[in-house]
Amino acid sequence: MDELATDAVRFGVIGGSGLYELLDESRLVQVATPFGRPSAPVAVGSFGGRTVAFLARHGVGHTIPPHRVPYRANLWALASLGVRAVIASSAVGSITADLPADTFVVPDQLIDRTNGRADTYFEGPDVQHLGFADPFDPVVRTALCDALAARGDRFAATGTALVIPGPRFSTRAESQGWRQLGADILNMTMHPEAALAAELGIAYASLSFVTDADVGHAPGDDSVSAELVFRRLTAARDRITDTISDALALLPDEPRARALVDGAATARVLALPATI
């Protein structure tokens, strides 16, 4: 990485679908990691009154599908720059009529239904068991909820996100099954992102924006399509970025994640030599 990496950054933003740039003026940092290249160079600049590291999850041109995102490289790159709190934007589908399109959700729970993703930094012989009962950081979640409330935006302060592999959308039978599991929204990327952040001592939460009704809850509902998702994300972009900006300003100057993995083990991961 270049010399900017010596200046620690405490706050990070991971941009999901539709959010590939955030900072008007920034410097790009090429971060080498032990887990390959991140999705994109990390942009570092000022946002929300903070020095922020921004990373586009799917690449700057949305060239990386959810099952191919280099999650371990992305989180390691941010942590290596000093990031200790991350707000991640996510497009989600609603599987309950209580969460219509154009609603924000700040999820507090997660169900993983992905498969085959590298979802831990501890593959042996250093074995660590992540306590993950509450997958999203409460301090970052509170900042997001307070920012949304102050803006008068429609939002749900809790919700269970079910993460599917993607890139395809659900069948009707699958969608019904997700509802029976107690899920409220569907997403393709929160896992392993949230778990990896926790292993690295990063306080992580998601700002989720409902773009669709998945397969539809009733006749006339907006069933999901890629065109619909991106159209609604484009229309909501300013609301999403303004909420992130306001939430960043509410976070403590020195964010502290919950200790979910032994700190010495986390330090050993961050000390791994880069391979590129």
C-alpha positions as CSV (number, residue, x, y, z in Angstrom):
1,M,0.0,0.0,0.0
2,D,1.1,3.6,-0.4
3,E,2.2,6.1,2.2
4,L,-1.3,7.2,3.1
5,A,-1.8,3.9,4.9
6,T,0.5,5.1,7.7
7,D,-2.3,7.6,8.6
8,A,-4.8,5.6,10.6
9,V,-8.4,6.0,9.6
10,R,-11.1,5.0,12.2
11,F,-14.2,5.0,10.0
12,G,-15.1,2.9,7.0
13,V,-18.0,2.8,4.5
14,I,-18.7,-0.2,2.3
15,G,-20.8,0.8,-0.7
16,G,-23.2,-1.8,-1.9
17,S,-25.1,-2.0,-5.2
18,G,-25.6,1.5,-6.6
19,L,-23.0,3.1,-4.3
20,Y,-19.6,3.0,-6.0
21,E,-18.3,6.4,-5.1
22,L,-18.8,8.5,-1.9
23,L,-16.1,11.1,-1.5
24,D,-15.8,14.2,-3.6
25,E,-12.1,14.5,-3.0
26,S,-10.1,11.4,-2.0
27,R,-6.9,9.6,-2.5
28,L,-6.9,6.0,-3.7
29,V,-4.9,3.5,-1.6
30,Q,-3.9,0.2,-3.2
31,V,-3.9,-2.2,-0.3
32,A,-2.1,-5.6,-0.6
33,T,-3.6,-8.3,1.6
34,P,-2.9,-11.9,2.5
35,F,-6.2,-12.8,0.9
36,G,-5.8,-11.3,-2.6
37,R,-6.9,-8.0,-4.0
38,P,-9.9,-6.1,-2.5
39,S,-12.9,-5.4,-4.7
40,A,-11.4,-1.9,-5.5
41,P,-8.8,0.5,-4.3
42,V,-9.8,2.1,-1.0
43,A,-10.7,5.8,-1.3
44,V,-9.7,7.9,1.7
45,G,-11.1,11.4,2.3
46,S,-13.4,13.5,4.3
47,F,-17.1,12.7,4.7
48,G,-19.6,13.4,7.5
49,G,-16.9,15.4,9.4
50,R,-14.7,12.3,9.5
51,T,-11.8,10.9,7.7
52,V,-13.3,7.9,6.0
53,A,-12.1,4.9,4.0
54,F,-14.6,3.9,1.3
55,L,-14.6,0.6,-0.5
56,A,-17.0,-0.4,-3.3
57,R,-18.1,-3.9,-2.5
58,H,-18.9,-5.0,-6.0
59,G,-16.1,-3.0,-7.7
60,V,-16.3,0.5,-9.1
61,G,-18.3,-0.7,-12.2
62,H,-20.3,-3.4,-10.4
63,T,-18.3,-6.1,-11.9
64,I,-18.2,-8.5,-9.0
65,P,-21.2,-10.7,-8.2
66,P,-22.1,-11.3,-4.5
67,H,-20.7,-14.9,-4.4
68,R,-17.3,-13.6,-5.9
69,V,-16.8,-10.6,-3.6
70,P,-13.4,-11.0,-1.9
71,Y,-14.8,-10.4,1.6
72,R,-11.7,-11.3,3.6
73,A,-9.5,-9.1,1.5
74,N,-12.0,-6.2,1.8
75,L,-12.3,-6.3,5.6
76,W,-8.6,-6.9,6.1
77,A,-7.8,-3.9,3.9
78,L,-10.0,-1.6,5.9
79,A,-8.7,-2.9,9.3
80,S,-5.1,-2.5,8.1
81,L,-5.7,1.2,7.6
82,G,-7.0,1.5,11.1
83,V,-10.7,1.3,10.5
84,R,-12.6,0.3,13.6
85,A,-16.2,1.1,12.7
86,V,-18.0,0.3,9.4
87,I,-21.3,1.4,7.9
88,A,-22.2,-0.9,5.0
89,S,-25.0,0.0,2.6
90,S,-27.1,-2.8,1.3
91,A,-30.0,-3.3,-1.1
92,V,-32.6,-5.7,0.3
93,G,-35.8,-7.2,-0.7
94,S,-38.7,-7.3,1.7
95,I,-40.5,-10.6,2.4
96,T,-43.1,-8.9,4.7
97,A,-45.8,-6.5,3.8
98,D,-44.8,-4.4,6.8
99,L,-41.7,-3.3,5.0
100,P,-42.7,-1.8,1.7
101,A,-40.2,-0.5,-0.9
102,D,-38.5,2.8,-0.2
103,T,-38.1,1.9,3.5
104,F,-34.8,1.7,5.4
105,V,-34.0,-1.1,7.7
106,V,-31.3,-1.3,10.3
107,P,-31.2,-5.1,10.9
108,D,-30.2,-6.5,14.3
109,Q,-30.3,-10.2,13.3
110,L,-29.0,-12.4,10.4
111,I,-29.6,-15.8,9.0
112,D,-27.0,-17.3,6.8
113,R,-28.1,-19.4,3.8
114,T,-25.0,-18.9,1.7
115,N,-22.6,-21.8,0.9
116,G,-19.0,-22.2,0.2
117,R,-17.9,-18.7,1.1
118,A,-14.7,-18.1,3.0
119,D,-16.2,-16.8,6.2
120,T,-13.5,-16.8,8.8
121,Y,-9.8,-15.8,9.1
122,F,-9.2,-18.7,11.5
123,E,-8.8,-21.8,9.4
124,G,-6.3,-23.5,11.8
125,P,-4.1,-24.2,13.5
126,D,-5.2,-21.0,15.3
127,V,-8.8,-21.9,16.0
128,Q,-11.1,-19.2,17.3
129,H,-14.9,-19.5,17.9
130,L,-16.8,-16.3,17.2
131,G,-19.5,-15.4,19.6
132,F,-22.1,-14.1,17.1
133,A,-25.4,-14.0,18.9
134,D,-25.9,-10.4,18.0
135,P,-24.2,-9.9,14.7
136,F,-24.5,-6.1,14.3
137,D,-22.8,-3.6,16.5
138,P,-25.3,-1.8,18.8
139,V,-23.4,1.6,18.8
140,V,-23.3,1.8,15.0
141,R,-26.9,0.6,14.7
142,T,-28.0,3.3,17.2
143,A,-26.2,6.0,15.2
144,L,-28.0,4.9,12.0
145,C,-31.4,4.8,13.7
146,D,-30.9,8.2,15.3
147,A,-29.8,9.7,11.9
148,L,-32.8,8.2,10.1
149,A,-35.2,9.5,12.9
150,A,-33.7,13.0,12.8
151,R,-34.2,13.0,9.0
152,G,-37.8,11.9,9.3
153,D,-37.2,9.0,7.0
154,R,-39.3,5.9,7.1
155,F,-37.3,3.0,8.7
156,A,-37.5,-0.1,10.8
157,A,-35.1,-0.1,13.8
158,T,-34.8,-3.9,13.9
159,G,-35.1,-6.7,11.4
160,T,-33.8,-10.1,10.5
161,A,-31.8,-10.3,7.3
162,L,-31.6,-13.6,5.5
163,V,-28.5,-13.9,3.3
164,I,-28.9,-15.9,0.1
165,P,-26.0,-16.9,-2.2
166,G,-27.1,-14.9,-5.3
167,P,-26.8,-13.7,-7.9
168,R,-30.1,-15.3,-8.7
169,F,-33.2,-14.2,-6.9
170,S,-35.5,-16.6,-4.9
171,T,-38.1,-18.9,-6.1
172,R,-41.7,-18.5,-4.7
173,A,-41.2,-21.6,-2.6
174,E,-37.9,-20.3,-1.2
175,S,-39.4,-16.9,-0.4
176,Q,-42.2,-18.6,1.5
177,G,-39.6,-20.6,3.4
178,W,-37.6,-17.5,4.3
179,R,-40.8,-16.0,5.9
180,Q,-41.3,-19.2,7.9
181,L,-37.8,-18.9,9.2
182,G,-38.7,-15.5,10.6
183,A,-36.7,-13.3,8.1
184,D,-37.9,-9.8,7.2
185,I,-35.5,-8.9,4.4
186,L,-33.3,-10.7,1.9
187,N,-29.8,-9.8,1.0
188,M,-26.8,-11.4,-0.7
189,T,-23.7,-9.9,1.0
190,M,-24.1,-9.3,4.8
191,H,-22.6,-12.7,5.4
192,P,-19.7,-13.2,5.7
193,E,-19.1,-9.4,5.8
194,A,-20.5,-9.0,9.3
195,A,-18.7,-12.0,10.7
196,L,-15.3,-11.1,9.3
197,A,-15.7,-7.6,10.6
198,A,-16.3,-9.0,14.1
199,E,-13.3,-11.2,13.9
200,L,-11.1,-8.2,13.1
201,G,-12.6,-6.1,15.9
202,I,-14.6,-3.8,13.6
203,A,-17.9,-2.4,14.8
204,Y,-20.2,-3.1,11.9
205,A,-23.8,-2.4,11.0
206,S,-25.9,-2.3,7.8
207,L,-27.9,0.5,6.4
208,S,-30.4,-1.5,4.3
209,F,-32.7,0.0,1.7
210,V,-35.8,-2.0,0.6
211,T,-36.0,-1.9,-3.2
212,D,-38.5,-4.6,-3.9
213,A,-41.0,-7.2,-2.5
214,D,-39.0,-10.2,-3.5
215,V,-41.4,-12.5,-5.4
216,G,-44.4,-10.4,-4.3
217,H,-46.7,-10.7,-1.3
218,A,-49.9,-10.0,-3.1
219,P,-51.1,-9.3,-6.7
220,G,-49.7,-6.0,-7.9
221,D,-46.7,-6.1,-5.7
222,D,-43.4,-5.0,-7.2
223,S,-41.6,-8.3,-7.7
224,V,-37.8,-8.1,-7.8
225,S,-35.8,-7.5,-11.0
226,A,-32.3,-6.1,-11.4
227,E,-33.7,-3.1,-13.3
228,L,-36.1,-2.3,-10.5
229,V,-33.4,-2.6,-7.8
230,F,-31.0,-0.2,-9.5
231,R,-33.7,2.3,-10.5
232,R,-34.8,2.6,-6.9
233,L,-31.3,2.7,-5.6
234,T,-30.4,5.5,-8.0
235,A,-33.5,7.5,-6.8
236,A,-32.6,7.0,-3.2
237,R,-28.8,7.6,-3.5
238,D,-28.8,11.1,-1.8
239,R,-31.0,9.8,1.1
240,I,-28.6,6.9,1.6
241,T,-25.4,9.0,1.6
242,D,-26.9,11.7,3.7
243,T,-27.9,9.1,6.3
244,I,-24.4,7.7,6.3
245,S,-23.0,11.1,6.7
246,D,-25.2,12.0,9.6
247,A,-24.6,8.6,11.3
248,L,-20.8,9.0,11.0
249,A,-21.0,12.3,12.8
250,L,-22.9,10.6,15.7
251,L,-20.3,7.9,16.3
252,P,-17.6,8.3,19.0
253,D,-14.3,9.6,17.9
254,E,-12.6,6.3,19.0
255,P,-15.1,3.6,18.1
256,R,-14.7,0.3,20.1
257,A,-16.1,-3.0,18.9
258,R,-17.3,-5.6,21.2
259,A,-14.6,-8.2,21.9
260,L,-16.0,-11.2,20.1
261,V,-12.7,-12.9,19.3
262,D,-9.5,-12.9,21.4
263,G,-7.6,-9.6,20.7
264,A,-4.3,-11.4,20.3
265,A,-5.7,-13.6,17.7
266,T,-7.1,-10.6,15.8
267,A,-3.6,-9.0,16.0
268,R,-2.1,-12.1,14.5
269,V,-4.4,-12.0,11.5
270,L,-3.6,-8.3,10.9
271,A,0.1,-9.1,11.1
272,L,-0.1,-11.7,8.2
273,P,2.1,-10.7,5.3
274,A,0.5,-9.4,2.2
275,T,0.7,-11.6,-0.9
276,I,0.3,-9.0,-3.6
